[in-house]
Structures are given as C-alpha cells and as structure tokens.
Amino acid sequence: ERNSYLAAIHALALKSKLKAEDVTDALGNTIEFLSDICIDSPMAVEHVAKLVSVCLELKIIDIAWLTANSRLRGDDPKSDGAFERNALFELLTSTFANYPEASELKSQLKY
C-alpha cells in the first residue's frame, strides 16, 4: 500500500501536479511529530525517510528545506523527538551519501 502512495506521488510530480508548497506543511508536521507517530508505528522513521527520499529525488523539496527549519532538525537535546529526527537524518544521509548536499544533512546530526 505504501508503494502505491509513493508511486502516486511520483506520477503527480512528473506531471507537475505536485509542488513543494503542497507537501512541505504536511511533511514538516510529520517530521516534527515523528516521535509521537513512532509510538503507534515503530517503523515510522523508515517510512518517513522513504517518503522524504522520494520527495528529494523528485526535487519536490530540497535538503536546504530540511536543514533550514530547526523544528525539523531536532538539534535541541531537550526537544521532544530529537532521537527520531536524528535517526531520520541518519537514514537520509546514508541514502544520499553521494549527493553534494548530503554534508548539510550530516552537519545537522547530533550525537
């Protein structure tokens, strides 16, 4: 079922029917509240990483969008969800290791 949704996103993007503003609010909220989502869906980080990867590959969003907004990064250790967001960034960094922009993602990781 998830693959069908990803295929639909792919088709919409290729037909220029899906723009960044169409997904950034929803995706931003998903990333911000990832720790809450993980309570009910333990694989949420992996699924969101795949969704973000598709959006990045299709250039619906860019790495700068992910790294520019502190609510997405989870770089405040007192922030709820810092662990899950860092796990997401780790997955994305490994997925996009050969992209020049990957250094932006890696710089956001806090160990």
N, C-alpha and C positions, 0 to 999 in steps of 0.2 A: 504494500500500500504506500509506504514512504517513497519507494522508487517511482510510483505513478505521480506523486506530487512533485518530485524532483524533475520528472520528465515534463510535466505541465509547466513548471517554472522555466525550464529550458526552452520549450516551444514558445511560450509567451515572450521571453526575452529575445529570441531570434526573430520574432515577428515585430519587434519594437513595441510590444503592447505592455511591457513591464518596465517601469522606470525606477530609479533609485528612491525617489520620494514615495513610491508605492510600497516599498519594503522596509525602509530604514526605521520608521516608527515601530512597526511590529517586531522587527528583528532586534532593535535596541531594547525594547521591553523584554523580549525573550532572554537576551543575554543578561540584562540587569537582574532579572528574577530567576536566573538559572538554578541557583541553589534551592529555591522553592520547588521548581519543576522537578529537580532531581529526587525529591522526596517521593514523588509518585511514579517517576520514570527514571530508574537508575542509569539507563543508557542515554539520557538526555544530552549529556556533553558530546557524546559521539554523534548523535543525530543532528544536533545544532551545528557541530563542526562540519558535517557533510553539507548541510544547507548553506552555511556561510561559504564553504569552499565553492559550491556551485555558483553562488552569487558573485564571488570574487572572480571565478573563471569566466563568467559571462559578462563581467565588468558592470554588473548592476550596482555593486558597491565597490569600494576600494579599501586597501589596507589603511590608508590615511583616515577613513571614516571610523574604522575600528579603534585606532590608536589615539585619535584626537579627543574622544569623549571619555572623561575619567569615570563616568558611571559604568562604562563597559569594561574598562581595564581591570578593575578590582585591585588596584595597586595600594589601596589603603588597607593595612592588615586588620584594622578594626571593622572594615566593611563586610557586611553580610555577603556571602557568596564569593569571596576572594579566591578560595580554593578552586571552586568550579570554573570561574572565569579564567584563572591561570591555567587550569587543565585544558580549557578550550583553546587558549592561546598557544599552549604547547603543541596540541594536535594540529592547529593551523600552521604553526611554524614548521613542523616536520613535513606537512603536506606541501608547503610552498617553499621548501628549503632552497630551491634553485632560482627563485624569483628575487630580484634585487631588493624589492620592498620587504622581504622577509626579515631583514635586520630591524625594521621598525617593530615588527611583532616581537622579535626576540628581546628587544630593548625594554619591552613592557613586562616581561616575565620577572616576577619577584620570587626569589627562593628563600 
